[in-house]
Amino acid sequence: MPMKNIQIIDGALNATFSVFQAKDEEFAVIFPGDQDMELAEDLFERLGDEEANRVLIPLWTRPVLKRDALGIHGTLFYNNEGRRIPKSKREVDWDDCGALNQAQSELFSRHR
């Protein structure tokens, strides 16, 4: 069964920022359309607690070592006070604002 990798960025003191595998249908619920970034609070607001947990709970049973992950398909952010992401929730839509180096700016601009 095809799986997509989601990296979890949170405030954990261990700073592992673990990667978990999602089935295609789970991934599509977490990251609708062409999103590849999501804030946990937005996910819970959009889906409601019950549906969000229904989608997320199976993820936590499918961790994958970063060294074995074949790409990161999406990033789910927790503890987002003060965090800024593009309104589109697509990594390639970052406005430069000094946060990107020249190579990243060029790469992202080619994929908008």
Backbone as CSV, one residue per row, in Angstrom:
resi,resn,N_x,N_y,N_z,CA_x,CA_y,CA_z,C_x,C_y,C_z
1,MET,0.839,-1.172,0.000,0.000,0.000,0.000,0.889,1.241,0.000
2,PRO,0.660,2.173,-0.917,1.490,3.383,-0.965,1.347,4.209,0.312
3,MET,2.462,4.724,0.774,2.481,5.548,1.982,3.220,6.845,1.681
4,LYS,2.848,7.886,2.413,3.536,9.166,2.311,4.082,9.500,3.687
5,ASN,5.212,10.164,3.703,5.886,10.496,4.949,5.529,11.902,5.407
6,ILE,5.184,11.999,6.688,4.837,13.277,7.302,5.805,13.521,8.444
7,GLN,6.485,14.664,8.402,7.354,15.036,9.516,6.545,15.876,10.491
8,ILE,6.705,15.575,11.773,6.004,16.277,12.837,6.979,17.259,13.471
9,ILE,6.633,18.536,13.426,7.439,19.565,14.073,6.640,20.038,15.283
10,ASP,7.207,19.849,16.451,6.503,20.221,17.673,7.483,20.833,18.658
11,GLY,7.013,21.073,19.834,7.850,21.686,20.863,8.524,20.687,21.768
12,ALA,8.631,19.440,21.338,9.199,18.394,22.191,10.645,18.717,22.565
13,LEU,10.977,18.502,23.827,12.330,18.761,24.296,13.351,17.833,23.645
14,ASN,12.901,16.640,23.201,13.845,15.712,22.576,14.207,16.130,21.154
15,ALA,13.456,17.049,20.581,13.739,17.608,19.255,13.966,16.543,18.180
16,THR,13.261,15.423,18.264,13.435,14.391,17.244,12.751,14.753,15.932
17,PHE,11.645,15.512,15.998,10.883,15.880,14.808,10.681,14.643,13.930
18,SER,10.006,13.685,14.492,9.852,12.354,13.918,9.059,12.358,12.619
19,VAL,9.214,11.257,11.890,8.520,11.049,10.620,7.601,9.842,10.786
20,PHE,6.377,9.982,10.289,5.379,8.919,10.353,4.811,8.697,8.959
21,GLN,4.406,7.469,8.694,3.837,7.141,7.390,2.320,7.234,7.423
22,ALA,1.772,7.826,6.352,0.325,7.975,6.201,-0.112,7.278,4.931
23,LYS,-1.252,6.621,4.990,-1.865,6.089,3.778,-2.269,7.272,2.912
24,ASP,-2.376,7.048,1.620,-2.717,8.138,0.701,-3.987,8.867,1.121
25,GLU,-5.013,8.112,1.547,-6.275,8.757,1.916,-6.130,9.571,3.202
26,GLU,-5.303,9.119,4.144,-5.043,9.896,5.363,-4.313,11.186,5.015
27,PHE,-3.306,11.051,4.167,-2.527,12.211,3.753,-3.426,13.257,3.091
28,ALA,-4.334,12.801,2.231,-5.234,13.721,1.522,-6.162,14.457,2.480
29,VAL,-6.532,13.837,3.592,-7.382,14.502,4.582,-6.570,15.546,5.350
30,ILE,-5.343,15.201,5.709,-4.497,16.125,6.470,-4.037,17.286,5.603
31,PHE,-3.680,16.990,4.358,-3.143,17.984,3.427,-4.023,18.049,2.180
32,PRO,-5.170,18.725,2.253,-6.067,18.767,1.093,-5.459,19.553,-0.075
33,GLY,-5.892,19.206,-1.271,-5.410,19.904,-2.465,-3.927,19.686,-2.640
34,ASP,-3.214,20.771,-2.855,-1.766,20.642,-3.051,-0.974,21.153,-1.847
35,GLN,-1.608,21.188,-0.683,-0.913,21.567,0.548,0.170,20.559,0.872
36,ASP,1.261,21.040,1.478,2.260,20.140,2.044,2.669,20.588,3.447
37,MET,1.912,21.556,3.988,2.118,22.046,5.348,0.744,22.174,6.000
38,GLU,0.676,21.863,7.306,-0.575,22.040,8.032,-0.255,22.317,9.493
39,LEU,-1.043,23.191,10.094,-0.961,23.472,11.517,-1.973,22.573,12.221
40,ALA,-1.569,21.909,13.277,-2.456,20.966,13.971,-3.755,21.633,14.386
41,GLU,-3.685,22.857,14.918,-4.921,23.507,15.355,-5.860,23.793,14.186
42,ASP,-5.305,24.082,13.005,-6.160,24.277,11.825,-6.796,22.961,11.390
43,LEU,-6.034,21.876,11.483,-6.552,20.558,11.137,-7.729,20.195,12.044
44,PHE,-7.555,20.376,13.352,-8.626,20.045,14.298,-9.837,20.960,14.113
45,GLU,-9.592,22.214,13.787,-10.703,23.136,13.546,-11.462,22.749,12.278
46,ARG,-10.729,22.373,11.244,-11.345,22.009,9.964,-12.118,20.702,10.057
47,LEU,-11.561,19.710,10.759,-12.161,18.369,10.779,-13.020,18.103,12.012
48,GLY,-12.772,18.817,13.087,-13.378,18.473,14.368,-12.493,17.449,15.065
49,ASP,-12.597,17.403,16.383,-11.716,16.532,17.174,-11.843,15.060,16.800
50,GLU,-13.061,14.584,16.659,-13.270,13.159,16.412,-12.656,12.720,15.079
51,GLU,-12.914,13.457,14.016,-12.380,13.083,12.693,-10.865,13.266,12.641
52,ALA,-10.360,14.342,13.231,-8.909,14.556,13.235,-8.208,13.412,13.964
53,ASN,-8.736,13.021,15.099,-8.137,11.898,15.832,-8.270,10.590,15.070
54,ARG,-9.384,10.389,14.379,-9.564,9.171,13.581,-8.465,9.053,12.524
55,VAL,-8.066,10.185,11.949,-7.036,10.188,10.911,-5.634,10.115,11.515
56,LEU,-5.418,10.802,12.632,-4.070,10.891,13.193,-3.647,9.689,14.021
57,ILE,-4.554,9.100,14.777,-4.164,8.005,15.686,-3.435,6.864,14.956
58,PRO,-3.896,6.412,13.784,-3.147,5.358,13.101,-1.731,5.781,12.685
59,LEU,-1.530,7.079,12.410,-0.200,7.571,12.032,0.824,7.265,13.106
60,TRP,0.434,7.485,14.375,1.396,7.334,15.466,1.875,5.892,15.612
61,THR,1.207,4.943,14.968,1.630,3.538,15.013,2.571,3.204,13.853
62,ARG,2.862,4.199,12.987,3.695,3.938,11.808,4.885,4.897,11.719
63,PRO,5.745,4.894,12.741,6.941,5.739,12.637,7.919,5.141,11.630
64,VAL,8.732,5.996,11.065,9.779,5.530,10.149,11.059,6.294,10.494
65,LEU,12.178,5.597,10.452,13.455,6.267,10.701,13.716,7.251,9.564
66,LYS,14.242,8.405,9.895,14.534,9.401,8.858,15.454,8.823,7.791
67,ARG,16.420,8.039,8.210,17.370,7.486,7.237,16.710,6.499,6.273
68,ASP,15.535,5.972,6.657,14.820,5.034,5.793,13.694,5.696,5.003
69,ALA,13.376,6.933,5.349,12.282,7.641,4.669,12.724,8.048,3.273
70,LEU,11.891,7.766,2.323,12.177,8.178,0.950,11.395,9.458,0.663
71,GLY,11.871,10.533,1.250,11.243,11.834,1.069,10.295,12.186,2.189
72,ILE,10.059,13.471,2.313,9.067,14.015,3.254,8.009,14.658,2.373
73,HIS,6.798,14.177,2.486,5.726,14.644,1.606,4.903,15.759,2.226
74,GLY,4.952,15.884,3.563,4.213,16.928,4.250,4.783,17.156,5.633
75,THR,4.487,18.340,6.179,4.933,18.699,7.524,3.723,19.125,8.331
76,LEU,3.548,18.501,9.485,2.462,18.831,10.400,3.078,19.510,11.621
77,PHE,2.646,20.741,11.877,3.208,21.556,12.947,2.282,21.567,14.161
78,TYR,2.864,21.351,15.337,2.168,21.482,16.620,2.811,22.639,17.392
79,ASN,2.100,23.162,18.387,2.628,24.239,19.239,3.036,25.434,18.384
80,ASN,2.055,26.049,17.760,2.338,27.014,16.704,2.224,28.482,17.069
81,GLU,2.246,28.796,18.328,2.175,30.199,18.697,3.366,30.942,18.076
82,GLY,3.062,31.925,17.268,4.109,32.721,16.625,4.703,32.107,15.370
83,ARG,4.296,30.909,15.002,4.838,30.282,13.791,4.170,30.904,12.570
84,ARG,4.936,31.119,11.529,4.418,31.715,10.303,4.659,30.747,9.154
85,ILE,3.608,30.409,8.435,3.744,29.589,7.230,2.960,30.288,6.116
86,PRO,3.230,29.931,4.860,2.491,30.573,3.765,0.985,30.338,3.900
87,LYS,0.213,31.322,3.506,-1.247,31.231,3.579,-1.765,30.021,2.794
88,SER,-1.098,29.690,1.693,-1.491,28.552,0.855,-1.168,27.213,1.497
89,LYS,-0.306,27.243,2.525,0.183,26.036,3.193,0.956,25.133,2.237
90,ARG,1.674,25.795,1.313,2.581,25.107,0.392,3.980,25.677,0.603
91,GLU,4.938,24.792,0.823,6.302,25.238,1.087,6.841,26.126,-0.033
92,VAL,6.522,25.808,-1.275,7.068,26.569,-2.406,6.540,27.996,-2.473
93,ASP,5.515,28.318,-1.695,4.940,29.661,-1.715,5.533,30.596,-0.663
94,TRP,6.606,30.172,-0.004,7.275,31.076,0.947,7.674,32.331,0.211
95,ASP,7.318,33.488,0.785,7.886,34.714,0.259,9.278,34.793,0.855
96,ASP,10.195,35.312,0.133,11.598,35.227,0.524,11.854,35.802,1.911
97,CYS,11.587,37.048,2.142,11.743,37.693,3.462,13.038,37.308,4.173
98,GLY,14.067,36.960,3.436,15.334,36.617,4.044,15.380,35.242,4.683
99,ALA,14.278,34.495,4.624,14.235,33.174,5.252,14.824,32.091,4.361
100,LEU,14.988,32.390,3.080,15.469,31.395,2.128,16.808,31.827,1.550
101,ASN,17.639,30.849,1.225,18.848,31.205,0.502,18.524,31.285,-0.991
102,GLN,19.449,31.731,-1.781,19.216,31.953,-3.209,18.782,30.668,-3.922
103,ALA,19.434,29.555,-3.606,19.088,28.290,-4.253,17.660,27.866,-3.921
104,GLN,17.241,28.048,-2.659,15.864,27.727,-2.277,14.883,28.637,-3.004
105,SER,15.167,29.915,-3.053,14.292,30.865,-3.755,14.100,30.463,-5.196
106,GLU,15.177,30.108,-5.860,15.093,29.703,-7.267,14.320,28.399,-7.421
107,LEU,14.590,27.429,-6.555,13.876,26.151,-6.614,12.379,26.357,-6.407
108,PHE,12.019,27.073,-5.356,10.613,27.291,-5.061,9.913,28.051,-6.192
109,SER,10.577,29.040,-6.756,9.944,29.834,-7.825,9.670,28.974,-9.053
110,ARG,10.482,27.965,-9.290,10.263,27.066,-10.437,9.073,26.124,-10.223
111,HIS,8.619,25.979,-8.984,7.571,25.006,-8.674,6.289,25.639,-8.156
112,ARG,6.120,26.935,-8.359,4.887,27.601,-7.929,3.810,27.390,-8.945
